Amino acid sequence: MVKYFSLCLAILLFGICIGKCEEVCYIFGENSDSIVNDSRIISVNDTDMIPFTTAGVGGVTYNPNMTYKAIKELFIQKIEPGKVHQKTVDVLKSSGSRTIDQACDIYSYLTKHWTYVEGAKNETYDSLFNASTILAMNNKGDCNDFAILMASMLESIAGTTRIVLARGPVSSHAYAEVYLGNMVTDKTRVTQIINWLKEKYNKNEITTTRNLSSGDVWLNLDWGRNNFAVADCPGGSPPFPAKERIIVYTYKPPMTTLNPTPLSIFSSRPYGRKNVSENIEFDANRSNEVDTITNYNWDFGDKSHKEGKICVVNHTYLQGGNYTVSLIVTDERDQKNMSSLIIDVRGDQTQSKPIIESFSANPEVITPGASSNLIWATKGASSVTLSPGIGNVELNGNLRVSPNITTTYLLRSSNLNDSDEKTVRVLVRQMQPQPEKPEGILSYSPKEPMEGDVITFDASQSVDRDSNIIYYEWNFGDGNISTNKICQHVYNRYGRYIVVLTVIDESGQRNYTLKQIEVRPSAELSVDSFTFTPNPVCAGKTTTMAWTTSHAMGVTITPGIGSLEPSGSMVISPIQGMGYTIQAWNSSAHTKPKTVFLGVQQCMIDEPDQATNPSQDTGPYASSQTRAIEGCVKYLGGNIVRIGVDVVLKEVFNGNVFYIGSATTSRASGTFRIVYSIDRLQNPFNPYLIIQAFSGGKPFTDPVENVWNQDRVELLCMPTPR
């Protein structure tokens, strides 16, 4: 059985309600199509819990549970078309918009430049890397990473992709697919792409996924290396053997289809070397089998050209030599493609001995199932044969072979007079067991470090079961590294850091271990106290607001106070109760809030005595620095109130109310007199004064405003005292 990436994310579905789905692996064959048994894609509810098994080094496994919805959202975060677009542009060899040969360019680049490494060992599924991270790691990762990068690069050229997770009888596997189109609404386009792939890569079968109900077709982009199944083109490998598959990522609608690319293929007759003045036929009929070609542009390499709708043309060379014949085909969508062929034209009938200038195999040593490319160049030959089992070939060319056993290939070049031979051997070597990778085990202390602490990192518990670890490298996540087995490091700023330990053994195998650590701030920001004295306070009177903090650069108090020092006090005179909030802040822009409610109440004013508020213009208050206001309180009918009520004089300044003085009406005469000091006024030149009577702490009369220039006032009680 074909073994795919051994450390791929596995999916175990236990007790999940599986709905019927009509998507299956579908093989477009040479003469007929077929459905792969046990290949359906199942449907899963978003809320279903799915246990994962992520294989770690040495068989260690972790089994966290996630909902199907959480898994899909996680894969969506990793697809980054915008961040890999420039790399995709650099990789593309083909022009055009979203064409199948551009998809093949991306596939070819990744399969040739990919280095398989085991997934990072982590207790959660967060070990998946973003597409940009995979590029930064020089195309390294497991099957999940390969699928993520493949999907991102294809989406960067506006392709529609998805990622499939499949559970097999032995292991599980992830792979990407790209949307080709719909066999119901756009059968011609899909068929052209499938046939194009068969012709381009000389394949009899192309592997896809097809929805038998809707007709949607997705091209399989799976791939393997070493002793895994090798796919040398998109859709070129048999589907991974799996009984259950789920879709974990799909590009959001609307879906876009790949555009077919015309195929440029032609041959020449007679085969082998041609003669001067000989009629040579060039046949491009195979190009028209895949697509509808509207124009053939021939360049015969001798400054002669032909162009038109005819796919078979004839040409005669007047001089001997090697000529490069090129054909550019254009289809009905104005898509173009080009191919070329080198032909050898003999100048006269007198021939010298044919020479095989070069004959080689690359590589010369392969594993079972792999392929080698035979390359040759000849001179002076009219025909070339290759054996065993191949026959006539071009005078100069290459051919990919996949022998099951070690094989010696014979190349024979000949003309009318003589011949030449050379051999090359392709050695088929059985795969040796792969050495195990070392396992990096890291620890650190203290377990809850603070910024500025010396942290000891220890990799001495790392193990290698078949070799010895010879190299350690720490990446602390802040731009610093160390190559010691045990080392110390200081973080100068608090935060979360990803520490990566890399270990390499004597056989060159390497592995990575990641750990996130949190570095706490060196000092905790706090509001130690925030008080009002007194609290509650009488309306119009003052209270002292005081506060203290720890490790703060300053504070902001709202409402209406603003920014102040980290610790301090101030006097305020509130007019109504409210909550005040203090917010301490430090140099790292961290804040710590605290809220205290200040109560404000209407207080009963005691009868002032002669010492503090004399009723006569005598004593220290009877001077040029004092003023007096007197009057009475009357009912609405005009009678004087003689029950004894409190009269309060206040000043309004900058929106705040300040207490100035008070008196109680006489029970005998019903009059009052308030003497106050000008020094107590906030605005001693033109203060805004308000006078009002209270009974039992509640307003007894309406206020009389702006009484600064009045010596006597009459206060009228309200219709219903409140």
N, C-alpha and C positions, 0 to 999 in steps of 0.2 A: 504493500500500500504506500502511496506517495506520502511522504512526511513533509508537512509545511512548517512554517516558522514555529519552533518548539516552545518559545516563550510568548506566544500570542495570547491575547486576552481570550479566555474561554467563557462560554455562556452556558450555564446549566439552568434549564427551565423546569422547576418543580411545581406541580399543582397549578400551573397558570392556565386560565381558560383560553384555548387557542381557537380562533375563528377560522372558517374556511377561506383560503386565499387561492387565487387562480394564477399566481406568478410562479413560474418554474424555470429551471435551467433548460435552455433550448439550443440545440446544435443545428446550425445551418450547414447541411452536408453537401457533397458533390452532386448526388443524384436525388437525395431525399433528405428531409429534415426529421429530427427526432427529439423526444423529451427525455431528460435524464431522470431515472427513477429516484425516488426519495430526495427530491431537490426543491420542494415547494418552499416558498417564502410565507411564513406564518404571520398572523396579526396578533398584536399584544395590546392590552389596554394601558393607557398612560399611567394609571394608578397601581398597576401590578408591580409587586416587589420581585426583583430578579436577583438571585444570588450569583455573584461573579467568582470565578477562580482565576487568580493571576499567578502563574507559575513563577517562582523565584529561583535563585541560584541554589543548587543542591536539593531541589525538590520542595523547598519551603513554600507554603501557600498561604494566602490570606483570602478571606471570604466575606467581604462587606456586602450589605444589601443596598440596592438603590432602586428607585422606581424607574420604569421605562421612560417616563417623561424626563427625569433627571439625566438619564444616560444620553438621550437625544440632545438636550440642552448643552451637555458637556462637550459633545462632538462639535456642535455648532460653534462654540467658542474657539475651537482649535483651527477651523477653516479660515484662512486669511488670504483671499485672492489679491487684495491690494498690496500686501507686503511682499508677495512673491512675483508680482507682475513684471518688474524689471528683469528678474532672473529668467522668467518665461520668455520674454522678448529676446534675450541673449541666446536662449537655447534653440528657438525656432529657426529652421532652415527654409520653411515654406512660407510664401506670402498668402494673402487672402484673408477671409473673415471666417473664423470658426470652422476650419476644414478638417477632414479626417486625417490628412497627412500631417497637419499641425499636431493633432492628438498623438499621432505615431511618433513625431519628433520628440514630444514630451516623454512618452513612454520609453522610447529608445534611450534618451538621456538618463532617466532615472534608473533603468535596469542596468546600464553600463557603469554608472557612477555610485550605485548604492552599496553601502557597507552595512551588513546586518549585525546588529548588536542586540543583546537581550534587553527587555524593558526594565526601566528603573524600578527597584524594589521599593514598594510603598504600601502602607496599610490601606490606602484608598485608591480610587481610580484616577487621582490627580496626577499620576505619573505620565499621563498623556502629554506630549509636547505640542506647542503651537507650531504651525507650518513655518513661521519665520525662525523659530528656534531650531527646527530640524535643518533648515538651510545653513544656519550659523554653525551647526555641528558637522558640516560637510557631508550632508546626506547620510546620516547614520541613524539607525533605529530598528525597531521590529516591524511586524506587519501592520500594526496600527499606525505607526508613524509613516510608513510607505503609503498607505491608503490616504492619510490626511494630506500629505504633501502632493500626491497625485491629484486629489480632488481640488486642492487650492490652485494648482497651476492651470488645470483645465478651466476652472471657473474664472481665472484671470483673463482668459480669451473668450469669455461669455459662454462657455459650455455648461451644460446642466449635469451635475454628478450626484452620486449618492454612495454611501458606504454600507456594506453588508457584513454582518457578523454571523458566522456559520458554525454549528456544533457538529463535529464528526464523531465517528465511533471511537477514535483514539485521541484526537486532539481537536482544537478549534482554531478558527482563522478569521482574519479580517481582510477585505479587499474592496477596491473602489470599482464603480461602474460609471459609464458616461451614456447619456441618453442619445439614441440614434434617431428615433422618430416613431411613427405609428404605422403598423402594417395595414390598418383599416383605411386611414385617411391619406397616408403618404407612402404607400407600398413601394412605389418606384424608387423614391429616394433611399429608403432603407435597403432595398435589394441592391441598388448601385453600390452603396457603401460596403455591404457584405461581399459582393463579387469583387470589388476593388481590393479588399483585404486578401481574398483568396489568390488573386492574380499577383499582387505585389509581393506576397510572402510565399507563394507557391504552396498554399494550404488547401486541403480538401474539406476541412471543417473549421467553422468559426463558432466559438462559445459565446452565448448571450444569455440574458434573462428576458423572458417574454411573458406578458400578461395575456393569457388566452382569452380573456373577456374584452378588455379595452383595446388590445393590440399594441400597447407600448412595448418597445424593444430597448434593452440596455446592453451595451457592449462590456464584456468582462475584461477588466484590466489587471487580473491577477498575475503573479510572477513568483518564481522561486529560483534558488541558486544552489550550487554545490550538489549535494545528493538529493535535493528536492526536485520536483518537476520543473522543467525549464520552459517558459513561454517566451519565444523570440519575437512575438508580435502581439498586439492587442487581440484578445480572443483566441490566442494560439495554444492555450493549455486546456486540458480537460478540467471540468469544474471540480473544486475541492469537494471530496466525498463528505456530505453532510446530510443528516436527516431533518435538521431544523435550521432555518435562516430567519433573521429579523433585520429590518432596515433601521439603522441607528442615526443616519443622517441623509436628508434629501434637500436639494436646493429648492428654495421657495418658488412657487409659481410666479409668472408664467415660465414654463419650460421651453428651452431653445434646443433645436436639433442641430447636429453637425451637418455641414454641407459636404456633399460628395466631391471628390477630386478626380478629374479625368486621369485615365491611365495611359501612359505613353510607352508602348511596347512595339518593337518592329524587328524583323529579321531580314537577312539578305540571301539571295540565291544567285549563282551557285554557291554552295558552302565552301569554306576554306578560302584559299588564296584566289584572287581574281586576276584577270589579264587585261592589259591595255587594249582598248577598243572593244572589249567584251561587253555585251548587254547585261547589266546587273539589275535585278529586280529587288526592290525594297517593299516589304509587305507589313502594314500596320493594322491588319484586320482585327487582331486581338484587342487593340485599344478600343474599338467600337463595340466589343462584346459587353463591356461594363457600362459604358455611358454613350450618350448620343453625341458624337464628335461632329462639330460644325466646320472645323478648319484644321488642315494639316500643313505645317510650315516646315519644309525640308531644307536642310543645309548640308550639302554633300562634301564639304571640306575643301573644295577646289575652286571656291568663289562662285559656285553655281547654286541656285536656289529654285525651289518649286513650292507653290502654295495653292491650296484649294480644298475642295471637299473629297478629293480622291485619296483613298487610303493605300493604294498600290501604285507605285511609280517606278519608272525605269531610268537608269543613268549609265553613261559610258565615260570612262576616264581616258584621257589622252596621254598621260604620263604615269609611269610606275611610281610607287611609294606607299606610305601609310597615310590614310585619310580618316579623319574623325567625322562621322555622319551624325547629325543632330536632328531630332524631330521635336517640335513644339506643337502640342495638340490643344485645341480650345473647344470646350463643350457649350451646350446651349445656354448655360448660366454665365458664360464668359469666364469660367475658371480655366486655368492653364496648367500644363505640366510638360516636362521635358525629359528626354532620354537620349543617350548617344551610343555609338558603336564604332569601334576602330576596325577598318578593313585594310588588307594588304593587297595592293595591285602590282602584279608582276610586269616589269617593263619590257622584257623580250623573252624569246623561247630558250635562250641559253641560260641555264640555271646553275648556280653553285650549290655546294652541299648545304642542306638546311641545318640550322643551328638552334638548339634550345638555349636561349640566353640565361634563363632562370626558371627554377621550379622549386617551390617551397610550400610548407604547411605551417599555418599559424592558428592555434598553437600546435606544437609537435606532440605534446602529451595532453590527453584529455581523460575525463572520467566517463564511465558508461552513461549513454544518453546525451552527452554533450557533443559539440560539433567542432570541426576544424575547417579552416578556409584554405583550399588549394589555389595557389597563384602561379601563373606561368607567363612567359614571354618567349616568342620564337622569332626567327629571322630566316627568310629564304624558303619557307615551307609553303606548300599548297594545301596541306591538310594536317590536322592534328587529332590524335585519338588518345583517350585516357582509359586505362583499365586498372582494376577489374570492374566489369559490369557497367561501364558508362558509355563508351563509344565516341563518336565524333564530337568535337568541341571547337570553339573559336580558336583562331591562330594565337590570340593573346586574350587572356581572360582569367576568371576565377570561378570556383565552384565550392560550395559548402557541403561537406560530407560528415556523416555520423556513423562511423563503423562501431560495431559491438565488440570487436576484438582488434588487436593490433594488426594493421594492414599496411602493406607496401604498395604504393600506387606507381604505375608506369605511364609516363608521358612519351608518346612517339610522334615526332614531326617528320614529314616526308614531302618530297616533290617527285618529279618524273625521273630524276637521276639518282637520288640517294635518300637517306633517312638519318635521324638522330634520336637517341633515347636518353631519358634520365628517370631516376626513381626517387621517391621520398617516402619515409615511413611515418605513420601516425600511430603513436603508442597509446594504447588504452590501458589505463592504470586503475585498479580498484581503489575505491576511497578508503583511506585510513581513518580510524575513529578520531573524531575531533577532540583535541584536548579540552578539559574542563576549564572554565574561567575561574579566576580567583574571586573570592567573596570578601568585599570590604565591609568591615564592621566598625562603626565609629561610636564613640562616646565622648562626653564632655562634662566638665564640672567647673564651677557650680551649676546646678540644674536650672536655677533662676537667676542668671547673671544680670548685672546692671551695667549701664554705660560706664566705661572706665575700669571695669573689673578685668583682671587677668584670668582668661579662660583657658583651661588645659584641654586640648583635643587629643584623643588617644585612639590609634588604629591597631594597637598591638593584638587585639583579638581577631583580626582578619585571618582567613584560612584559605588554603589552596590544596585540594585533595590529590592532585597528581603532579605538582611542581612546587616551586618556592616563589614567594612574592619578593621581587627585587626593587620595586619602585613604588613610592607613595607620593601622592600630590593632593594637597588641600586647597580648595578654592573657597574662601570664607564669605563670598557674596558681596564684599565691599571693595573689590579690586585688588585684594591682597591674597598671596598664595604662600604655601610652604611645602617643602619636599621631605620633611622629617616624619618618621612614624609617630612620634609623640611631639607635639609642639604647643606653643602658647600664643594667644592672640588677644588683642584688646580692641573692642568696638568703642569708638569715640562718640557715637550717637545711638540713642535707643531706636528700636524698630524690630521688624522681622527680617531675618536673613536666611537664604538657602545655602547651606554648606554642602559642597560636593567633594567626596573622597574618591580619587581615582587610584586603582591598584593595578599593577602589571606584573606578570610572572615571567619565569625564565623562558617559556615558550612563546612569549610575545602576546599572550592573551591578556586582555584588560577588561575591567568592569568598573561600574560607577555606583556609588551609593549616595543618596541625597537625604538630608535632614534639615528641617526648618527649626530655627531657634528664635526665641523672642528675647530681646535685650530691653530691660525695663529702664525708665528714667532714673537718674541717680538721686533725685529728691522729689518727694511727692508734694504737689501744689495743693494748698488747702486754705479755707477761710476759717480761722480759729474762733473769731467772735464777731458778732454784729448786733448791737444793742441800741435801744433808745431809753433815755432816762430823763423824765419819767415816761412810762408807757402803761396806761393811756395818758394823754395830756389834755388839759382844758383847751377849748377852742380859743384861739388868739394868743395863747401862751406858748412859751418856748420849751423845747426838749433837746437834749444833747444826743446826737447820733455818733457812735464810736465803733471802730472796727480794727481788727488785727488779722494778719495773714502770715503764711509761711511760704517761702520760695516763690514769691510773686514779684513781678516787675511793676505792677500797678493795679488799680481797681477801677471799675466803672459802676456807678450807682444810678439806678433808674427807679422812678421817673424823675426827670428834671434836675438831676444833680450833676452828672458828667464824670470825667476822669479825675482820679485823685491818687495820692500816694498810697503805697501798700498798707500802711497803718496810719490811723489818725482819728480826728473827731471834728465835728462842726455843730453849730446850733441852728436849728430850723424852727419855724413857727407855722405848723400845718393848719389848714382850715377844715380839713375833713380826713377821716380815716382811710388808709390805703396800705397796700403791700409795697415795701421797698425791696429791690433786689440788688445785691452786690455781686459782681462778677470779677474774680481775681484772674489775672493772666500772667504768663511767663514768656521767656524769650523764644520758646518753641511753639508759641501760638496756642498752647493748651489753656483751657479756662476751667474755673471751678466756681459755680454759682451758689448763692444762699439767699433766701427770701425771709423777711420778718415783717409782720403786720403791725403798724402803728395805729392805735386807737385814738380818736379825737372825740371828746364829749363836751356838751354844754354844762358848765359847772355853776352851782349856786354860789353867788358872791357874798361874802360876809360883810356886815356893816363896818365900814372903815372907821378906825379910831382916829382921834385927833392927832396922834403922834405921826401916823403914816399918811393920812389923807385929811388934813384939817378942813373943816367946813367954813372957816373964815379966812380971809386974806391976811393971815398973820403967820409968824414963824418963818421957817426957811422956805416954805413954798410961796409965801406972799412976797414976791419980788418980781423984778422985771423978767426973770427967767421962768415964771409960772404964769399959767392962765387958768381961768375958771369958766365953767358953763353950768347954768342952773335951769330949772324948769319944773314941770309937773307932769303927771300922767293922768289922763282923763278918759272917762268912758265915752262911747259914741254919742250919748245924749248930752254931754258937756259937763257932767259931774266929775269932780276930782276923785281919783282913786286913793283911798286911805288905808289900804290893807298892808302896805309895805312891800314893794317890789324892787328888784335889783336893776339898776341902770348901768350899762357898760359902754365905755367909750373906746373905739378901736381905730387904728390907722391902716389903710390899704396902701402898700408900697410894692411895686414890681410884681404884682400878682399875689403877694403874701399879705397876711393879716397879722397885725401886732397889737397886743393889749396895751392901752394907755392909762386907763383908770376906771373906777367904778364908785357907785354910791347907792344907798337904799333910801327910798322915799320915806318921809316922815309919816307916821300913822296919824299925827295930829293935824298937820297942814297939807300933807300929800305932796310936798315939794322935795326936790333933791338939789345937791350942789356937788360938782366934781371939780377938784383942783388938780392940775397935772403939770408936770415939768416939761418944758420945751426940749430939755436935753434928751428926753426919752423918745422924741420923734425921729423917724428915719429921714424925713424931709422937713426940717424946722422952718423953712421959709414959706412953703405953701402946701401943707399936708392935706391929704384927703381923709377926713374924719367921718366916722359913722357912729351914731348913738342909737341904742335900742334897749328896751326893758324886757326882763326875763322874770318868770315866776316858776319856782321849782325846777330851774334849769332849762325851761322851755320858753321860746319866744312868747311874750305877752303883748307886745306892740309891734307894728311895722317899723323898720329902721328909718331913721332920718339921716340923709347923706349930706356930705359937704358942709359941715357945721363949723369949720375953722374960724370963720368971721362972725359967728353968732355967739351972743352971750346968754341967750335964753331960748329954750325950745319947749314945745308942748308935744308930748307923745300920746297918740290915740291908740287905745287898746283895740285888738282885733275883734270882729263880730263874735267869734267863738274862740276863747283862749285855747291854744294848743301847745 
